[in-house]
Amino acid sequence: MVLEAELRENPAELTRVAIHELFHFVWVRLSNQVRRDWEKTLSAEWKSKNPGELGWSAEWRKAELGSNDVRRRSRKWREYACESFCDTAAWLFTGGRRGERSLAPSARRARQTWMKNLFAAGSISI
């Protein structure tokens, strides 16, 4: 993992980016069942037409999705699912700071509950 040197000048952003990147390692170690469960959360957001995201890396991927991507679980959808997972973790572990957050409060609460349940179930531990 390589981080931009400029991040040293912004410790809060460095923390957010580092957590996001670390959660990519968590994502690949989750079971398919857990990853699909996360996708159900995202799919519910999609069906409710919830705009926004909790980070830029997920937001631009979400903007490029179409209904066929969601329905077929295309590569674009699966990449979005991964990025949204990592952005959500970064948002949660940095105290829910505003930053790049544009996701509706109801969707944020649903994601927060999902993540808390994931940790409570012992699927992952930090």
C-alpha positions, 0 to 999 in steps of 0.5 A, a space after each residue: 500500500 502506498 499513500 500520498 506524501 501530502 497526507 502527512 499534512 492532514 492526519 484526519 484524512 490520512 487516518 480515513 484513507 488508511 482505514 479505507 485501504 485496510 478494509 480492502 484486506 477485510 473485504 477479500 477475507 469475508 465469506 461470499 455469504 457476508 459479501 452478498 448480505 452487504 450487497 442486499 443492503 446496497 441493493 435496498 438503497 438502490 431500489 429506494 433511489 438513495 443518492 450519495 455515498 460515504 466516500 468518493 471512491 464509492 460515489 463515482 462507481 455508484 454514479 456509473 451503475 445501471 439497473 442491469 449492473 445491479 440485477 446481474 451483479 456485474 463487475 462494476 456492481 461488485 467493485 462498487 460493493 467493495 468500495 462502499 464497504 471500505 468507505 463505510 468502514 472508514 466513515 465509521 472508524 473515523 467517528 462518522 465525520 462529514 468529509 465526503 459523506 453525502 448518503 442519506 441518514 436512513 441509509 447511513 444508519 442501515 449501514 452502521 447497523 450492518 457493520 455493528 452486526 458484522 463485528 458482533 457476530 465475530 465475522 471479523 475482529 480488529 
